[in-house]
Amino acid sequence: MHCVLLIDGDNISPNDIPFIINNVRSKGKLHTCRLYTDFSVHGDWRYVVDKYPIEAMQVFHTRPQAVDLKMTTDGTEFVINNKCTLCIASNDKDFCHLARKAIEYSCPVVVYARAPISPTLVEHATECVEIPASPKKPKVPTVPQIKPTDMERVKRIKRLKRLLKNHTHTIDDAHNLLLPVFPKQNKRTKWLAANGFETRITYVHPNPKKLSDKSKIIQKLLLTSTDPQTTLSAVGIKYKNKNNMEKGLKKQGFERQEIVSYAGDETSSGESKRESKRW
């Protein structure tokens, strides 16, 4: 009789898999082996899935007992449609209903768990195999675990960076965009500096739709230039000094503002690199 092995990744250690699989193979042909867990939380299971013939079943922890429900549903389908030995790797007493259903369909049930095994499982299973405590844990490469909240935060920061790179914003608008991610102003300032953004003074019209064609050209030059007076002189708009330039632009409706623009790749200084890595 072939065997079906269902592994509860929330209750079984990855180090127990070699013993469980070898023991199941001694009872018959291992037809199906499935592992149920949330891999974004239990990242150390990924190495085991690559090494052994295990079908990974991603189950997000968005509701209570999500793994138990999925395992019970799949196990019921196996015992109804196939005559097999149902092997359950878990010490969760909630699987006693699945074991009872398998017995009704004349399918032997073998439970694998560490001592002490749940008395409810012992009562309903055909056989219970105690997983021996390994004296030395094998070295398993661990995968850095990122919490879902941290992953969302990283994605949000990347979206904000693209938005700031592709569009010019005033310093107040930039800080308002970053406020939900970095509540403190000094962290927002450090993040902008570490990621290649710079602040500079320029002149912006509050209502760009009402600008004439000439004023639109002036506005575009002002937003892209680090030296407004020199840039305007190059296109024939000359001012004696910065005060005259500011007065002339104010007459046309332009306002003096501090803006944030992308200067290039992240700064190469050691301090800025450390700041960038921190985010």
ChimeraX attribute file (.defattr): number of C-alpha atoms within 10 A of each C-alpha:
attribute: neighborCount
match mode: 1-to-1
recipient: residues
	/A:1	13
	/A:2	16
	/A:3	23
	/A:4	25
	/A:5	24
	/A:6	23
	/A:7	26
	/A:8	20
	/A:9	21
	/A:10	17
	/A:11	14
	/A:12	17
	/A:13	16
	/A:14	17
	/A:15	17
	/A:16	18
	/A:17	17
	/A:18	11
	/A:19	13
	/A:20	21
	/A:21	16
	/A:22	11
	/A:23	13
	/A:24	20
	/A:25	13
	/A:26	9
	/A:27	13
	/A:28	14
	/A:29	14
	/A:30	20
	/A:31	13
	/A:32	15
	/A:33	17
	/A:34	19
	/A:35	23
	/A:36	21
	/A:37	25
	/A:38	20
	/A:39	19
	/A:40	19
	/A:41	16
	/A:42	17
	/A:43	16
	/A:44	18
	/A:45	22
	/A:46	17
	/A:47	14
	/A:48	18
	/A:49	16
	/A:50	11
	/A:51	8
	/A:52	12
	/A:53	13
	/A:54	17
	/A:55	14
	/A:56	19
	/A:57	17
	/A:58	13
	/A:59	20
	/A:60	14
	/A:61	14
	/A:62	8
	/A:63	8
	/A:64	8
	/A:65	10
	/A:66	15
	/A:67	22
	/A:68	18
	/A:69	14
	/A:70	14
	/A:71	21
	/A:72	19
	/A:73	11
	/A:74	13
	/A:75	22
	/A:76	18
	/A:77	11
	/A:78	18
	/A:79	23
	/A:80	15
	/A:81	9
	/A:82	13
	/A:83	17
	/A:84	23
	/A:85	27
	/A:86	28
	/A:87	25
	/A:88	25
	/A:89	25
	/A:90	24
	/A:91	23
	/A:92	17
	/A:93	14
	/A:94	16
	/A:95	22
	/A:96	18
	/A:97	15
	/A:98	22
	/A:99	27
	/A:100	18
	/A:101	19
	/A:102	26
	/A:103	18
	/A:104	12
	/A:105	15
	/A:106	14
	/A:107	22
	/A:108	20
	/A:109	24
	/A:110	23
	/A:111	26
	/A:112	24
	/A:113	23
	/A:114	18
	/A:115	12
	/A:116	8
	/A:117	19
	/A:118	17
	/A:119	11
	/A:120	15
	/A:121	25
	/A:122	17
	/A:123	13
	/A:124	22
	/A:125	23
	/A:126	18
	/A:127	15
	/A:128	19
	/A:129	16
	/A:130	14
	/A:131	18
	/A:132	11
	/A:133	11
	/A:134	10
	/A:135	6
	/A:136	7
	/A:137	9
	/A:138	9
	/A:139	7
	/A:140	13
	/A:141	12
	/A:142	12
	/A:143	14
	/A:144	11
	/A:145	13
	/A:146	13
	/A:147	11
	/A:148	11
	/A:149	8
	/A:150	11
	/A:151	12
	/A:152	12
	/A:153	15
	/A:154	14
	/A:155	11
	/A:156	14
	/A:157	17
	/A:158	12
	/A:159	12
	/A:160	15
	/A:161	17
	/A:162	10
	/A:163	14
	/A:164	19
	/A:165	17
	/A:166	10
	/A:167	10
	/A:168	16
	/A:169	19
	/A:170	18
	/A:171	18
	/A:172	12
	/A:173	14
	/A:174	20
	/A:175	19
	/A:176	14
	/A:177	16
	/A:178	21
	/A:179	14
	/A:180	11
	/A:181	15
	/A:182	17
	/A:183	12
	/A:184	12
	/A:185	12
	/A:186	9
	/A:187	16
	/A:188	19
	/A:189	18
	/A:190	14
	/A:191	19
	/A:192	22
	/A:193	19
	/A:194	24
	/A:195	21
	/A:196	19
	/A:197	21
	/A:198	16
	/A:199	17
	/A:200	15
	/A:201	18
	/A:202	22
	/A:203	20
	/A:204	22
	/A:205	19
	/A:206	11
	/A:207	9
	/A:208	13
	/A:209	8
	/A:210	10
	/A:211	16
	/A:212	10
	/A:213	9
	/A:214	8
	/A:215	17
	/A:216	15
	/A:217	13
	/A:218	20
	/A:219	18
	/A:220	11
	/A:221	17
	/A:222	19
	/A:223	19
	/A:224	13
	/A:225	15
	/A:226	13
	/A:227	13
	/A:228	19
	/A:229	19
	/A:230	13
	/A:231	17
	/A:232	18
	/A:233	11
	/A:234	9
	/A:235	11
	/A:236	8
	/A:237	12
	/A:238	14
	/A:239	16
	/A:240	8
	/A:241	9
	/A:242	11
	/A:243	10
	/A:244	13
	/A:245	16
	/A:246	18
	/A:247	13
	/A:248	13
	/A:249	18
	/A:250	15
	/A:251	9
	/A:252	11
	/A:253	16
	/A:254	20
	/A:255	15
	/A:256	13
	/A:257	14
	/A:258	16
	/A:259	20
	/A:260	23
	/A:261	23
	/A:262	19
	/A:263	14
	/A:264	11
	/A:265	10
	/A:266	16
	/A:267	16
	/A:268	10
	/A:269	9
	/A:270	9
	/A:271	10
	/A:272	18
	/A:273	14
	/A:274	11
	/A:275	15
	/A:276	18
	/A:277	9
	/A:278	9
	/A:279	13
